[in-house]
Amino acid sequence: MLRRTLTAVVLAGAATLLAGCSTGIENGALPSTPEVTNHTGTIIRLWNGSWIAALTVGVITWGLILWAVAVYRKRKGDDKLPKQTRANVPLELMYTIVPIVMVGVLFTWTVRGVWEIKDTSAEPDVVIQVIGKQWSWDFNYLTDDVHSIGVQAQLNNGTDVEDTIPTLYLPVDETVEFHLNSRDVIHSFWIPAFLYKEDTIPGKTNVFQVVPQEEGTYVGKCAELCGEYHASMLFNVKVVSREEYDAYIESLRAKGQTGAIGLDYSRDQAVRIGIEESGE
């Protein structure tokens, strides 16, 4: 009976592991592919490696537990006290050194990936300032000296949020440098398909660079609880060709949306300007 139970447990574990390999581990179960940006491949490899290491440790641990249960179980009629072992130096060294090595490898791999993602030494083709506010986003295209303002969610007056959320335009295959700021509280600038998010913090500027590599429309959102309309603090990201990007910049210039929106605006002032420029 015990042998059949152990066999069933092992088979169930193997089936679960194989199912994970066929669906989740192949792409890290993440909403992206290595080609979306120049960093998504690094993040997916780190995710996959961490899961593979965790699953390997889990399988070994479960195996040892089941082996100990099966081999050292109490038999019928066996009333003797098991042999007592005070110490096993090789075993103790193994379960001390192996975890240290594992943590060291994961730490090194993680730090290298983070350094690569956080590197801002490249000369950017486009610099964009993102300003988080309750509860929308302003985009200053600093390189092109134009801006776009998002209307706060509470002013939609029953209108579908999807019809009023701002859109951020990025040129494909060019280095984009983001400067992140906040006008009120802490927000978090998150594009899930890019597998990266960064906080916007009052009084501080966070900077990161990315090269979008696949044209398309991506969803963006705030990932930091920031108040009543946090869930509606959405934006779209359009990765387009240089020609389409330039055309969009010119459309903003034609509307008179030149210069950069400063951080000195209060929430009420930003709301008023957003309404005026959106034509509402």
C-alpha positions as a Markdown table, in Angstrom:
| # | Residue | x | y | z |
|---|---|---|---|---|
| 1 | Met | 0.0 | 0.0 | 0.0 |
| 2 | Leu | 2.8 | 2.4 | 1.0 |
| 3 | Arg | 4.7 | 1.6 | -2.2 |
| 4 | Arg | 1.6 | 2.4 | -4.4 |
| 5 | Thr | 1.0 | 5.7 | -2.5 |
| 6 | Leu | 4.6 | 6.8 | -3.0 |
| 7 | Thr | 4.5 | 5.9 | -6.6 |
| 8 | Ala | 1.3 | 7.9 | -7.1 |
| 9 | Val | 2.8 | 10.9 | -5.3 |
| 10 | Val | 6.0 | 10.7 | -7.5 |
| 11 | Leu | 3.9 | 10.4 | -10.7 |
| 12 | Ala | 1.7 | 13.4 | -9.7 |
| 13 | Gly | 4.8 | 15.5 | -8.9 |
| 14 | Ala | 6.4 | 14.6 | -12.2 |
| 15 | Ala | 3.2 | 15.4 | -14.1 |
| 16 | Thr | 2.9 | 18.8 | -12.4 |
| 17 | Leu | 6.6 | 19.6 | -13.2 |
| 18 | Leu | 6.2 | 18.6 | -16.8 |
| 19 | Ala | 3.0 | 20.6 | -17.2 |
| 20 | Gly | 4.9 | 23.6 | -15.8 |
| 21 | Cys | 7.7 | 23.1 | -18.3 |
| 22 | Ser | 5.4 | 22.9 | -21.2 |
| 23 | Thr | 3.3 | 26.0 | -20.4 |
| 24 | Gly | 4.9 | 28.3 | -17.8 |
| 25 | Ile | 8.6 | 27.7 | -17.7 |
| 26 | Glu | 9.0 | 28.0 | -21.5 |
| 27 | Asn | 8.3 | 31.8 | -21.3 |
| 28 | Gly | 8.4 | 32.3 | -17.6 |
| 29 | Ala | 4.6 | 32.5 | -17.4 |
| 30 | Leu | 5.1 | 36.3 | -18.0 |
| 31 | Pro | 3.0 | 38.5 | -20.3 |
| 32 | Ser | 5.8 | 39.2 | -22.6 |
| 33 | Thr | 8.4 | 37.8 | -25.0 |
| 34 | Pro | 12.2 | 38.4 | -25.1 |
| 35 | Glu | 11.8 | 40.7 | -28.2 |
| 36 | Val | 9.4 | 43.3 | -26.7 |
| 37 | Thr | 12.3 | 45.4 | -25.3 |
| 38 | Asn | 16.1 | 45.0 | -24.9 |
| 39 | His | 15.5 | 44.0 | -21.3 |
| 40 | Thr | 12.6 | 41.5 | -21.3 |
| 41 | Gly | 14.9 | 38.6 | -22.4 |
| 42 | Thr | 17.1 | 39.2 | -19.3 |
| 43 | Ile | 14.1 | 39.3 | -17.0 |
| 44 | Ile | 12.6 | 36.2 | -18.4 |
| 45 | Arg | 15.9 | 34.3 | -18.1 |
| 46 | Leu | 16.2 | 35.4 | -14.5 |
| 47 | Trp | 12.6 | 34.3 | -13.8 |
| 48 | Asn | 13.0 | 30.9 | -15.5 |
| 49 | Gly | 16.3 | 30.2 | -13.8 |
| 50 | Ser | 14.9 | 31.1 | -10.4 |
| 51 | Trp | 11.9 | 28.8 | -10.9 |
| 52 | Ile | 14.0 | 25.9 | -12.2 |
| 53 | Ala | 16.3 | 26.2 | -9.2 |
| 54 | Ala | 13.3 | 26.3 | -6.8 |
| 55 | Leu | 11.6 | 23.3 | -8.4 |
| 56 | Thr | 14.9 | 21.4 | -8.4 |
| 57 | Val | 15.4 | 22.0 | -4.7 |
| 58 | Gly | 11.7 | 21.2 | -4.1 |
| 59 | Val | 11.9 | 17.8 | -5.9 |
| 60 | Ile | 15.1 | 16.8 | -4.0 |
| 61 | Thr | 13.6 | 17.9 | -0.7 |
| 62 | Trp | 10.3 | 16.0 | -1.3 |
| 63 | Gly | 12.3 | 13.0 | -2.5 |
| 64 | Leu | 14.4 | 12.9 | 0.7 |
| 65 | Ile | 11.4 | 13.3 | 2.9 |
| 66 | Leu | 9.5 | 10.5 | 1.2 |
| 67 | Trp | 12.6 | 8.3 | 1.3 |
| 68 | Ala | 13.1 | 8.9 | 5.0 |
| 69 | Val | 9.4 | 8.2 | 5.7 |
| 70 | Ala | 9.5 | 4.9 | 3.7 |
| 71 | Val | 12.9 | 3.6 | 4.9 |
| 72 | Tyr | 12.8 | 4.6 | 8.5 |
| 73 | Arg | 9.1 | 4.1 | 9.3 |
| 74 | Lys | 8.2 | 2.1 | 12.4 |
| 75 | Arg | 7.6 | -1.6 | 11.6 |
| 76 | Lys | 5.1 | -3.9 | 13.2 |
| 77 | Gly | 6.5 | -5.5 | 16.4 |
| 78 | Asp | 9.5 | -3.2 | 16.4 |
| 79 | Asp | 9.6 | -1.6 | 19.8 |
| 80 | Lys | 13.3 | -0.8 | 19.9 |
| 81 | Leu | 14.5 | 2.7 | 20.2 |
| 82 | Pro | 16.2 | 3.7 | 16.9 |
| 83 | Lys | 19.9 | 4.3 | 16.9 |
| 84 | Gln | 20.7 | 7.8 | 18.1 |
| 85 | Thr | 23.2 | 9.8 | 16.1 |
| 86 | Arg | 24.7 | 12.9 | 17.8 |
| 87 | Ala | 26.3 | 14.4 | 14.7 |
| 88 | Asn | 27.1 | 13.8 | 11.1 |
| 89 | Val | 29.7 | 16.3 | 10.1 |
| 90 | Pro | 29.7 | 15.6 | 6.3 |
| 91 | Leu | 25.9 | 16.0 | 6.2 |
| 92 | Glu | 25.9 | 19.2 | 8.3 |
| 93 | Leu | 28.6 | 20.7 | 6.1 |
| 94 | Met | 26.6 | 19.8 | 3.0 |
| 95 | Tyr | 23.3 | 21.5 | 4.2 |
| 96 | Thr | 25.3 | 24.5 | 5.2 |
| 97 | Ile | 27.5 | 25.0 | 2.2 |
| 98 | Val | 25.0 | 24.1 | -0.5 |
| 99 | Pro | 22.4 | 26.7 | 0.4 |
| 100 | Ile | 25.2 | 29.3 | 0.7 |
| 101 | Val | 26.4 | 28.5 | -2.8 |
| 102 | Met | 22.8 | 28.5 | -4.2 |
| 103 | Val | 22.0 | 31.9 | -2.7 |
| 104 | Gly | 25.4 | 33.2 | -3.9 |
| 105 | Val | 24.7 | 32.1 | -7.5 |
| 106 | Leu | 21.1 | 33.5 | -7.5 |
| 107 | Phe | 22.4 | 36.8 | -5.9 |
| 108 | Thr | 25.1 | 37.2 | -8.5 |
| 109 | Trp | 22.8 | 36.4 | -11.4 |
| 110 | Thr | 20.2 | 38.8 | -10.1 |
| 111 | Val | 22.6 | 41.7 | -9.5 |
| 112 | Arg | 24.0 | 41.3 | -13.0 |
| 113 | Gly | 20.6 | 41.5 | -14.5 |
| 114 | Val | 19.6 | 44.5 | -12.4 |
| 115 | Trp | 22.8 | 46.3 | -13.4 |
| 116 | Glu | 22.0 | 45.7 | -17.0 |
| 117 | Ile | 18.4 | 46.9 | -16.7 |
| 118 | Lys | 19.3 | 50.0 | -14.6 |
| 119 | Asp | 22.2 | 51.0 | -16.8 |
| 120 | Thr | 21.6 | 54.6 | -18.1 |
| 121 | Ser | 25.0 | 55.2 | -19.7 |
| 122 | Ala | 23.7 | 55.0 | -23.3 |
| 123 | Glu | 23.1 | 58.2 | -25.3 |
| 124 | Pro | 19.3 | 58.4 | -25.5 |
| 125 | Asp | 17.5 | 59.1 | -28.7 |
| 126 | Val | 14.4 | 60.3 | -26.9 |
| 127 | Val | 14.0 | 61.7 | -23.4 |
| 128 | Ile | 10.5 | 61.6 | -21.9 |
| 129 | Gln | 9.5 | 62.9 | -18.5 |
| 130 | Val | 6.6 | 61.0 | -16.9 |
| 131 | Ile | 4.7 | 62.8 | -14.2 |
| 132 | Gly | 2.3 | 60.8 | -12.0 |
| 133 | Lys | -0.6 | 62.6 | -10.5 |
| 134 | Gln | -3.9 | 61.6 | -8.8 |
| 135 | Trp | -5.1 | 60.0 | -11.0 |
| 136 | Ser | -3.6 | 60.2 | -14.4 |
| 137 | Trp | -0.3 | 60.8 | -16.2 |
| 138 | Asp | 1.4 | 63.7 | -17.9 |
| 139 | Phe | 4.1 | 63.1 | -20.6 |
| 140 | Asn | 6.8 | 65.7 | -21.4 |
| 141 | Tyr | 8.6 | 64.8 | -24.6 |
| 142 | Leu | 11.7 | 66.7 | -23.5 |
| 143 | Thr | 13.7 | 66.0 | -26.7 |
| 144 | Asp | 11.0 | 67.4 | -28.9 |
| 145 | Asp | 9.8 | 70.1 | -26.5 |
| 146 | Val | 6.1 | 69.2 | -26.5 |
| 147 | His | 3.8 | 67.6 | -23.9 |
| 148 | Ser | 0.6 | 65.6 | -23.4 |
| 149 | Ile | -1.6 | 65.8 | -20.4 |
| 150 | Gly | -3.9 | 63.1 | -19.0 |
| 151 | Val | -7.3 | 64.0 | -17.6 |
| 152 | Gln | -7.9 | 62.7 | -14.0 |
| 153 | Ala | -10.2 | 59.7 | -13.7 |
| 154 | Gln | -12.7 | 61.5 | -11.4 |
| 155 | Leu | -13.6 | 64.0 | -14.1 |
| 156 | Asn | -14.8 | 61.4 | -16.6 |
| 157 | Asn | -18.4 | 62.0 | -15.5 |
| 158 | Gly | -19.6 | 58.5 | -16.4 |
| 159 | Thr | -17.5 | 58.3 | -19.6 |
| 160 | Asp | -15.7 | 55.1 | -20.2 |
| 161 | Val | -12.2 | 55.4 | -18.8 |
| 162 | Glu | -10.8 | 53.7 | -21.9 |
| 163 | Asp | -11.9 | 56.8 | -23.9 |
| 164 | Thr | -10.0 | 59.3 | -21.9 |
| 165 | Ile | -6.8 | 57.6 | -20.7 |
| 166 | Pro | -3.6 | 59.2 | -22.1 |
| 167 | Thr | -1.4 | 57.5 | -24.7 |
| 168 | Leu | 2.4 | 57.5 | -24.6 |
| 169 | Tyr | 4.2 | 57.2 | -28.0 |
| 170 | Leu | 7.6 | 55.6 | -28.3 |
| 171 | Pro | 9.8 | 55.1 | -31.4 |
| 172 | Val | 10.7 | 51.5 | -32.1 |
| 173 | Asp | 14.3 | 50.4 | -31.9 |
| 174 | Glu | 15.5 | 53.6 | -30.3 |
| 175 | Thr | 16.8 | 54.3 | -26.8 |
| 176 | Val | 14.2 | 56.0 | -24.7 |
| 177 | Glu | 15.2 | 57.5 | -21.4 |
| 178 | Phe | 12.4 | 58.0 | -18.8 |
| 179 | His | 12.6 | 60.6 | -16.1 |
| 180 | Leu | 9.9 | 59.8 | -13.5 |
| 181 | Asn | 8.4 | 62.4 | -11.1 |
| 182 | Ser | 5.2 | 62.8 | -9.1 |
| 183 | Arg | 3.1 | 65.8 | -8.4 |
| 184 | Asp | 1.5 | 64.6 | -5.2 |
| 185 | Val | 1.9 | 61.1 | -3.8 |
| 186 | Ile | 4.0 | 58.0 | -4.7 |
| 187 | His | 2.8 | 56.3 | -7.9 |
| 188 | Ser | 4.4 | 53.4 | -9.9 |
| 189 | Phe | 4.9 | 53.6 | -13.6 |
| 190 | Trp | 4.3 | 50.1 | -14.9 |
| 191 | Ile | 4.1 | 48.7 | -18.4 |
| 192 | Pro | 3.5 | 44.9 | -17.8 |
| 193 | Ala | 4.6 | 43.8 | -21.3 |
| 194 | Phe | 8.0 | 45.5 | -20.6 |
| 195 | Leu | 8.3 | 43.5 | -17.4 |
| 196 | Tyr | 9.4 | 46.6 | -15.5 |
| 197 | Lys | 8.0 | 49.2 | -13.2 |
| 198 | Glu | 9.6 | 52.2 | -11.4 |
| 199 | Asp | 8.1 | 54.4 | -8.7 |
| 200 | Thr | 7.4 | 58.1 | -9.2 |
| 201 | Ile | 8.3 | 59.8 | -5.9 |
| 202 | Pro | 7.6 | 63.4 | -4.9 |
| 203 | Gly | 10.9 | 65.3 | -4.7 |
| 204 | Lys | 12.9 | 62.6 | -6.4 |
| 205 | Thr | 13.6 | 61.8 | -10.1 |
| 206 | Asn | 14.0 | 58.1 | -11.0 |
| 207 | Val | 15.6 | 57.4 | -14.4 |
| 208 | Phe | 15.7 | 54.3 | -16.6 |
| 209 | Gln | 16.4 | 53.5 | -20.2 |
| 210 | Val | 14.7 | 51.0 | -22.5 |
| 211 | Val | 14.7 | 50.1 | -26.2 |
| 212 | Pro | 11.2 | 49.1 | -27.5 |
| 213 | Gln | 11.8 | 46.4 | -30.1 |
| 214 | Glu | 8.2 | 45.4 | -31.2 |
| 215 | Glu | 5.7 | 47.8 | -32.6 |
| 216 | Gly | 2.2 | 47.6 | -31.0 |
| 217 | Thr | -0.1 | 48.9 | -28.4 |
| 218 | Tyr | 0.6 | 48.0 | -24.7 |
| 219 | Val | -1.3 | 48.6 | -21.5 |
| 220 | Gly | 0.2 | 50.7 | -18.7 |
| 221 | Lys | -1.0 | 51.3 | -15.2 |
| 222 | Cys | -0.1 | 52.6 | -11.8 |
| 223 | Ala | 1.2 | 49.8 | -9.5 |
| 224 | Glu | 1.2 | 51.7 | -6.3 |
| 225 | Leu | -2.1 | 52.2 | -4.3 |
| 226 | Cys | -2.4 | 56.0 | -4.5 |
| 227 | Gly | -6.0 | 56.9 | -3.6 |
| 228 | Glu | -9.6 | 56.5 | -4.5 |
| 229 | Tyr | -9.2 | 56.3 | -8.3 |
| 230 | His | -6.0 | 54.3 | -8.3 |
| 231 | Ala | -7.6 | 51.5 | -10.4 |
| 232 | Ser | -8.5 | 54.0 | -13.1 |
| 233 | Met | -4.9 | 55.4 | -13.4 |
| 234 | Leu | -4.3 | 53.8 | -16.7 |
| 235 | Phe | -2.5 | 54.7 | -19.9 |
| 236 | Asn | -1.7 | 53.2 | -23.3 |
| 237 | Val | 1.8 | 52.8 | -24.9 |
| 238 | Lys | 2.1 | 52.9 | -28.6 |
| 239 | Val | 5.4 | 51.7 | -30.0 |
| 240 | Val | 5.5 | 53.0 | -33.6 |
| 241 | Ser | 7.9 | 53.8 | -36.4 |
| 242 | Arg | 10.0 | 56.9 | -36.4 |
| 243 | Glu | 7.7 | 58.4 | -39.1 |
| 244 | Glu | 4.5 | 57.8 | -37.0 |
| 245 | Tyr | 6.2 | 59.1 | -33.9 |
| 246 | Asp | 7.3 | 62.3 | -35.6 |
| 247 | Ala | 3.8 | 62.8 | -36.9 |
| 248 | Tyr | 2.4 | 62.5 | -33.4 |
| 249 | Ile | 4.9 | 65.0 | -32.1 |
| 250 | Glu | 3.9 | 67.4 | -34.8 |
| 251 | Ser | 0.2 | 67.0 | -33.9 |
| 252 | Leu | 1.0 | 68.0 | -30.4 |
| 253 | Arg | 2.9 | 71.0 | -31.6 |
| 254 | Ala | 0.0 | 72.0 | -33.9 |
| 255 | Lys | -2.3 | 72.0 | -30.9 |
| 256 | Gly | 0.0 | 74.4 | -29.1 |
| 257 | Gln | 1.2 | 71.9 | -26.6 |
| 258 | Thr | 4.8 | 73.1 | -26.6 |
| 259 | Gly | 7.2 | 73.2 | -23.8 |
| 260 | Ala | 7.2 | 71.1 | -20.7 |
| 261 | Ile | 4.6 | 70.9 | -17.9 |
| 262 | Gly | 6.3 | 71.7 | -14.6 |
| 263 | Leu | 6.0 | 70.0 | -11.3 |
| 264 | Asp | 4.8 | 73.3 | -9.7 |
| 265 | Tyr | 1.3 | 72.8 | -10.9 |
| 266 | Ser | -1.2 | 71.8 | -8.3 |
| 267 | Arg | -3.6 | 69.0 | -8.9 |
| 268 | Asp | -6.4 | 71.4 | -9.6 |
| 269 | Gln | -4.4 | 73.4 | -12.1 |
| 270 | Ala | -3.3 | 70.2 | -13.9 |
| 271 | Val | -7.0 | 69.1 | -14.0 |
| 272 | Arg | -8.0 | 72.4 | -15.6 |
| 273 | Ile | -5.3 | 72.4 | -18.2 |
| 274 | Gly | -6.0 | 68.7 | -19.0 |
| 275 | Ile | -9.7 | 69.5 | -19.6 |
| 276 | Glu | -8.8 | 72.5 | -21.9 |
| 277 | Glu | -6.3 | 70.6 | -24.0 |
| 278 | Ser | -8.5 | 67.5 | -24.3 |
| 279 | Gly | -11.3 | 69.7 | -25.7 |
| 280 | Glu | -13.8 | 68.7 | -23.1 |
